[in-house]
Amino acid sequence: MGERKVGLVTTIAIAVGVLIGVSIALLAFDPRTTGADALRTGGLAAGSVVALYALWLNDRRRRVEEKRQEVERERHELESRRADLDRDRVADERFARAVELLGHEADQVRVGALHALAGLARSNPDYTQTVLDVLCSYLRRPFAHPRYDAKVPTADGKQSPWAPEARDDAERMLQVRLTAQRLIADLLPPAADSHAPAHDLDLTNATLEYFDLTDRKVGTLVLRYGKLFSDNNFSRCEYHGDVWFTGTTVGASRLYGRFRCDDVVFHRRAWFPGVEFNGRSSFRRTRFRGQTRFADSHFADSVSMERAEFHGEADFRAVRFESAVDLSGAAFHGEAQHAGIITSPDRDVTLPAGWAS
């Protein structure tokens, strides 16, 4: 404030000096100039000095304001980064705690941990793939249930009947696993959402029951050597990565297994070699845009691939159909290999023209 006062006093002094100097100079050197004209010209010169000072003052004020705004912006950025770090720290702590609780003895605690992980993924999308990896890892753990087999494997590799306590434990574990399956489906974006990321699922060796991914968008799906029980539905999905079902068993032992894969789009490889389909299966109107392989697969019950489209190479060599098979309207735009197909003579069999059975 003192510096501003000094500047103002100095400017006024200079303006007064310019006023007097210009007026005297005009009167002394220009006889035609009257006193009023000299005073008016001197006033204009003095006013110019004051105007220059005002412009300088405004420019200085502007630079000070810009600097203040820059400092304020940097402060907000620092606060924002600190808040982000705090959120990341809290999220990491929530994630670590939830993963730790997945090993809890109480099934309700494990269910709560699964929901905590799903909630973390919903509030922080960067965690979605990590949470899906954890849920898939949980489902890859060895699991047995009396509905799947009348006997349970023991530590020495033998089989023994299910004790009542073991049945109860298996049922509680099944409820936790069904929760994990539902949460996986909930975390995947809708198939129609073209802007959403396509997340990957690794369910190698997983045991699943009533697994439902209908209308979901998936990246790569790995379900090699898995076991699917009851009704499993993959219909109307879009798979943007490779899909691997190699060696998977659908329905086995005492529990029926159905496999539904209607109106699906496989954008890349769709691999089903050596799959055991023990229940009804359907691939109606499904589009296979990449390489497709069903070689050495076994269909113990009816299968329909009505109006399916195969745009890449399709391998059906040594497929065994024990029940009805319907490939009516199926379109093969690439090479189709079908040597060694086995069908049942007393069942309804509809194969593409030229396919021997």
C-alpha positions in Angstrom: 0.0 0.0 0.0 2.8 2.4 0.8 4.5 1.6 -2.5 1.3 2.4 -4.3 0.9 5.8 -2.5 4.5 6.7 -3.5 3.8 5.8 -7.1 0.7 7.9 -7.1 2.4 11.0 -5.5 5.3 10.6 -8.0 2.9 10.4 -10.9 1.0 13.5 -9.8 4.2 15.4 -9.3 5.4 14.4 -12.8 2.0 15.3 -14.3 2.1 18.7 -12.6 5.7 19.2 -13.9 4.7 18.2 -17.4 1.7 20.6 -17.3 3.8 23.5 -16.2 6.7 22.6 -18.5 4.6 22.2 -21.7 2.5 25.3 -21.0 5.6 27.5 -20.4 7.4 26.0 -23.5 4.5 26.7 -25.8 4.1 30.3 -24.5 7.9 30.9 -24.8 8.4 29.4 -28.3 5.1 29.9 -30.0 3.9 33.5 -29.9 0.6 32.6 -31.5 -0.3 30.3 -28.6 -2.6 31.9 -26.0 -2.5 31.1 -22.4 -5.6 29.0 -22.5 -4.3 26.9 -25.4 -1.0 26.4 -23.6 -2.8 25.3 -20.5 -5.0 23.0 -22.4 -2.1 21.3 -24.2 -0.2 21.0 -21.0 -3.3 19.4 -19.4 -3.5 16.9 -22.2 0.2 16.0 -21.7 -0.3 15.7 -17.9 -3.3 13.6 -18.5 -1.3 11.2 -20.7 1.2 10.7 -17.9 -1.7 9.9 -15.5 -3.2 7.5 -18.1 0.1 5.7 -18.6 0.4 5.3 -14.9 -3.2 3.9 -14.8 -2.4 1.4 -17.6 0.8 0.3 -15.8 -1.2 -0.1 -12.6 -3.9 -2.2 -14.3 -1.3 -4.4 -16.0 0.4 -5.0 -12.7 -2.9 -5.8 -11.1 -3.6 -8.2 -13.9 -0.3 -10.0 -13.5 -0.8 -10.2 -9.8 -4.2 -11.7 -10.3 -2.9 -14.2 -12.8 -0.2 -15.3 -10.4 -2.7 -15.6 -7.6 -5.0 -17.7 -9.8 -2.0 -19.9 -10.8 -1.1 -20.4 -7.2 -4.7 -21.2 -6.4 -4.9 -23.7 -9.3 -1.7 -25.4 -8.1 -3.1 -25.6 -4.6 -6.3 -27.2 -5.9 -4.2 -29.7 -8.0 -2.2 -30.6 -4.9 -5.4 -31.1 -2.9 -6.9 -33.1 -5.7 -3.8 -35.3 -5.9 -3.8 -35.8 -2.2 -7.5 -36.7 -2.2 -6.8 -39.2 -5.0 -4.0 -40.7 -3.0 -6.2 -40.9 0.0 -8.9 -42.6 -2.0 -6.4 -45.0 -3.5 -5.0 -45.8 -0.1 -8.5 -46.4 1.3 -9.4 -48.5 -1.7 -6.2 -50.6 -1.4 -7.0 -51.1 2.3 -10.5 -52.2 1.5 -9.3 -54.5 -1.2 -6.6 -56.1 1.1 -9.1 -56.5 3.9 -11.8 -58.1 1.7 -9.3 -60.6 0.2 -8.2 -61.5 3.6 -11.8 -62.2 4.7 -12.3 -64.6 1.8 -10.4 -67.1 3.8 -12.6 -66.7 6.9 -14.3 -69.9 8.3 -17.8 -68.3 8.4 -19.6 -68.5 5.0 -21.5 -65.2 5.7 -18.2 -63.4 6.2 -16.9 -64.7 2.9 -20.2 -63.5 1.2 -19.7 -60.1 2.8 -16.1 -60.0 1.5 -17.3 -60.8 -2.0 -19.8 -58.0 -1.9 -17.2 -55.6 -0.6 -14.9 -56.5 -3.5 -17.8 -55.9 -6.0 -18.7 -52.6 -4.3 -15.0 -51.5 -4.6 -15.1 -52.3 -8.3 -18.3 -50.4 -8.9 -17.0 -47.3 -7.0 -13.5 -47.5 -8.6 -13.7 -49.0 -12.2 -9.9 -49.3 -12.2 -10.3 -52.2 -9.8 -12.9 -54.1 -12.0 -10.5 -56.4 -13.7 -8.5 -57.1 -10.5 -11.7 -57.9 -8.6 -12.9 -60.2 -11.4 -9.5 -62.0 -11.3 -10.0 -62.5 -7.5 -13.5 -63.8 -8.0 -12.4 -66.2 -10.7 -9.5 -67.3 -8.6 -11.9 -68.1 -5.8 -14.1 -70.2 -8.2 -11.0 -72.1 -9.4 -10.5 -73.6 -5.9 -11.2 -77.3 -5.8 -14.8 -77.9 -4.8 -17.1 -81.0 -4.4 -20.7 -81.3 -3.6 -22.9 -84.3 -2.9 -25.2 -83.4 -5.8 -22.2 -83.8 -8.1 -21.1 -87.2 -6.7 -22.4 -89.6 -4.1 -19.0 -89.9 -2.5 -16.4 -87.4 -1.5 -12.6 -87.8 -2.2 -10.5 -88.3 0.9 -6.9 -87.3 1.7 -5.6 -90.7 0.7 -7.2 -90.6 -2.7 -10.1 -93.0 -1.8 -13.8 -92.3 -1.9 -16.1 -92.2 1.1 -19.8 -91.4 1.6 -20.7 -87.8 2.5 -21.1 -87.3 6.2 -24.0 -85.0 7.3 -21.5 -82.4 8.5 -19.6 -82.5 5.2 -22.9 -82.1 3.3 -23.7 -79.0 5.3 -20.3 -77.5 4.7 -20.5 -78.2 1.0 -23.9 -76.5 0.8 -22.6 -73.4 2.6 -19.6 -73.3 0.3 -21.9 -73.6 -2.7 -23.9 -70.6 -1.6 -20.7 -68.6 -1.4 -19.6 -69.7 -4.8 -23.0 -68.9 -6.4 -22.7 -65.4 -5.0 -19.2 -65.1 -6.6 -20.8 -66.2 -9.9 -23.6 -63.7 -9.8 -21.2 -60.9 -8.9 -19.0 -61.7 -11.9 -22.0 -61.4 -14.2 -23.0 -58.1 -12.5 -19.6 -56.6 -12.9 -19.5 -57.3 -16.7 -20.9 -54.6 -18.9 -23.9 -55.2 -21.2 -23.1 -56.7 -24.6 -24.7 -53.7 -26.3 -22.3 -51.2 -24.6 -19.8 -50.6 -27.4 -17.8 -48.1 -25.2 -17.3 -50.3 -22.2 -14.1 -52.3 -21.7 -14.2 -56.1 -22.4 -12.9 -57.8 -19.2 -11.2 -61.2 -19.2 -12.3 -64.2 -17.2 -9.9 -67.1 -16.3 -12.0 -70.0 -14.9 -9.6 -72.8 -15.7 -10.6 -76.0 -13.8 -13.5 -74.1 -12.2 -16.5 -76.0 -10.9 -19.6 -74.0 -11.7 -23.4 -74.5 -11.3 -26.1 -72.3 -12.8 -23.4 -70.0 -14.3 -25.2 -67.2 -16.2 -23.5 -64.7 -18.4 -26.4 -63.8 -20.7 -26.3 -60.4 -22.4 -22.7 -59.7 -21.2 -19.6 -58.3 -22.9 -16.5 -60.4 -22.3 -12.9 -60.2 -23.5 -11.1 -63.5 -23.3 -12.8 -66.4 -21.6 -10.7 -69.3 -20.4 -12.8 -72.3 -19.1 -10.4 -75.2 -19.9 -11.1 -78.4 -18.1 -14.0 -76.9 -16.1 -17.0 -78.7 -14.8 -20.4 -77.2 -15.4 -23.5 -78.5 -13.6 -27.2 -77.8 -13.9 -28.3 -75.1 -16.4 -25.5 -72.8 -17.7 -26.4 -69.9 -20.0 -24.0 -68.0 -22.2 -26.6 -66.7 -24.6 -26.5 -63.3 -26.3 -23.0 -62.6 -25.1 -20.3 -60.9 -27.2 -16.8 -62.3 -26.8 -14.1 -59.9 -28.1 -11.2 -62.2 -27.2 -10.4 -65.9 -27.6 -12.8 -68.3 -25.9 -11.4 -71.6 -24.6 -13.6 -74.5 -23.4 -11.0 -77.2 -24.1 -11.7 -80.4 -22.2 -14.6 -79.0 -20.2 -17.4 -81.4 -18.9 -21.0 -80.1 -19.0 -23.0 -82.2 -16.6 -21.6 -85.4 -15.1 -22.2 -88.1 -12.5 -25.6 -87.5 -10.9 -26.4 -84.0 -11.9 -27.7 -83.0 -15.3 -26.0 -80.2 -17.2 -27.5 -78.0 -19.9 -25.4 -75.7 -22.1 -27.1 -72.7 -23.8 -25.1 -70.5 -26.2 -27.7 -69.0 -28.4 -27.4 -65.7 -30.4 -23.7 -65.3 -29.3 -21.1 -63.5 -31.2 -17.5 -64.9 -31.1 -15.4 -62.2 -32.6 -12.2 -64.3 -32.4 -11.4 -67.9 -31.7 -14.0 -70.3 -30.2 -12.4 -73.5 -29.0 -14.6 -76.5 -27.9 -12.4 -79.5 -28.6 -12.8 -82.5 -26.4 -15.8 -81.1 -24.5 -18.3 -83.5 -22.9 -21.8 -82.2 -23.4 -23.9 -84.6 -21.2 -27.0 -82.5 -21.3 -28.9 -80.6 -24.0 -26.8 -77.9 -25.8 -27.7 -75.2 -28.2 -25.8 -72.7 -30.4 -28.8 -71.4 -32.4 -28.1 -68.3 -34.5 -24.6 -68.0 -33.0 -22.0 -66.3 -35.1 -18.5 -67.7 -35.1 -16.4 -65.0 -36.8 -13.0 -66.5 -36.1 -11.6 -70.1 -36.0 -14.0 -72.6 -34.5 -13.2 -76.0 -33.2 -15.5 -78.8 -31.9 -13.1 -81.6 -32.8 -13.3 -84.7 -30.6 -16.3 -83.3 -28.7 -19.0 -85.6 -27.4 -22.7 -84.7 -27.4 -24.6 -87.2 -25.3 -27.9 -85.3 -25.6 -29.5 -83.3 -28.3 -27.7 -80.3 -29.8 -28.9 -77.6 -32.1 -26.8 -75.2 -34.2 -29.7 -74.1 -36.3 -28.8 -71.1 -38.5 -25.4 -70.7 -36.9 -22.8 -68.9 -39.0 -19.2 -70.0 -39.3 -17.1 -67.3 -40.9 -13.7 -68.8 -40.3 -12.3 -72.3 -40.4 -14.6 -74.8 -38.6 -13.3 -78.1 -37.3 -15.9 -80.8 -36.5 -13.6 -83.8 -37.0 -14.4 -86.9 -34.9 -17.4 -85.3 -33.2 -19.7 -87.9 -31.7 -23.5 -87.1 -31.6 -25.3 -89.7 -29.6 -28.7 -88.0 -29.8 -30.6 -85.6 -32.1 -28.5 -83.1 -33.9 -29.8 -80.1 -35.9 -27.5 -78.0 -38.1 -30.3 -76.9 -40.4 -29.6 -73.5 -42.0 -26.0 -73.4 -40.7 -23.8 -71.4 -43.0 -20.1 -72.1 -43.5 -18.2 -69.3 -45.2 -14.8 -70.8 -44.5 -13.3 -74.3 -44.7 -15.2 -76.9 -42.8 -13.5 -80.1 -41.7 -16.0 -82.9 -40.8 -14.2 -86.3 -41.2 -15.0 -89.0 -38.7 -18.3 -87.6 -37.5 -20.4 -90.3 -35.6 -24.2 -90.0 -35.3 -26.9 -92.2 -33.9 -28.9 -94.1 -36.5 -32.2 -93.9 -34.5 -32.1 -90.2 -33.8 -33.1 -87.2 -35.9 -29.9 -86.0 -37.6 -29.7 -82.9 -39.8 -26.2 -82.2 -41.1 -25.1 -79.8 -43.9 -25.1 -81.3 -47.4 -22.1 -83.4 -48.1 -21.3 -84.3 -44.5 -21.1 -88.0 -44.0 -22.1 -89.6 -40.8 
